[in-house]
Amino acid sequence: MTKKSGGGEEITLQKNQALESNVEEVLVEGRSKQSDRDMTGRTRSNKVVNFEGDLNLIGELIPIRIVKAYAHSLRGEIVPNHCGMQNADCGMKSQNSPV
């Protein structure tokens, strides 16, 4: 009997890809292991989401738009104005701010 390797990963990737462009509520857990500038959190369905943000977001539930799916995680962006304040950056650089 031949064992298929990666079959489970392919199914998980397909399920994660179905979340692309969705906005998911994410509980921010801390710094990402992959990048010092990224944060990591989990969706209500326990999927790992990495996104650019600040340490002050730890412990917060924030809306994240999923922009890219991987087999073991999701990449997202903070939904603007989620803090309830117009033009709030919520730990993100504004696209209009000088670099």
For each residue, the residues with C-beta under 8 A, 3 or more apart:
1:
2:
3:
4: 7
5:
6: 9 10
7: 4 10 11
8: 11 12
9: 6 12 13 71 72
10: 6 7 13 14 71
11: 7 8 14 15
12: 8 9 15 16 71 72
13: 9 10 16 17 69 70 71
14: 10 11 17 18
15: 11 12 18 19
16: 12 13 19 20 47 69 70 71 74
17: 13 14 20 69
18: 14 15 69
19: 15 16 22 24 47 66 69 74
20: 16 17 66 67 68 69
21: 65 66 67
22: 19 65 66
23: 63 64 65 66 79
24: 19 43 44 47 49 63 64 66 74 76
25: 43 44 61 62 63 64
26: 41 42 43 49 51 61 62 63 64 76
27: 41 42 59 60 61
28: 39 40 41 53 57 58 59 60 61 62
29: 39 40 41 42 58
30: 39 40 55 58
31: 36 38 39 40 55
32: 35 38 39 40 50
33: 40
34: 38 50
35: 32 38 50
36: 31
37: 52
38: 31 32 34 35 50 51 52 53
39: 28 29 30 31 32 50 51 52 53 54 55 57 58 91
40: 28 29 30 31 32 33 48 49 50 51
41: 26 27 28 29 48 49 51 62 64
42: 26 27 29 46 47 48 49
43: 24 25 26 46 47 49 74
44: 24 25
45:
46: 42 43
47: 16 19 24 42 43 73 74
48: 40 41 42 72 73 74
49: 24 26 40 41 42 43 64 66 73 74 75 76
50: 32 34 35 38 39 40 73 74 75 76
51: 26 38 39 40 41 64 75 76 77 78
52: 37 38 39 77 78 92
53: 28 38 39 57 78 90 91 92
54: 39 57 91
55: 30 31 39 58
56: 91
57: 28 39 53 54 60 62 90 91
58: 28 29 30 39 55
59: 27 28
60: 27 28 57
61: 25 26 27 28
62: 25 26 28 41 57 78 79 82 90
63: 23 24 25 26 78 79 82
64: 23 24 25 26 41 49 51 76 77 78 79
65: 21 22 23 76 77 78 79
66: 19 20 21 22 23 24 49 69 74 75 76
67: 20 21 75 76 77
68: 20 74 75
69: 13 16 17 18 19 20 66 74 75
70: 13 16 73 74 75
71: 9 10 12 13 16
72: 9 12 48
73: 47 48 49 50 70
74: 16 19 24 43 47 48 49 50 66 68 69 70
75: 49 50 51 66 67 68 69 70
76: 24 26 49 50 51 64 65 66 67
77: 51 52 64 65 67
78: 51 52 53 62 63 64 65 82 90 91 92
79: 23 62 63 64 65 82
80: 88 90
81: 84 85 86 87 88 90
82: 62 63 78 79 88 90
83: 88 90
84: 81 88
85: 81 88
86: 81
87: 81 94
88: 80 81 82 83 84 85
89: 92 93 94 97
90: 53 57 62 78 80 81 82 83
91: 39 53 54 56 57 78
92: 52 53 78 89
93: 89 97 99
94: 87 89 97
95:
96:
97: 89 93 94
98:
99: 93
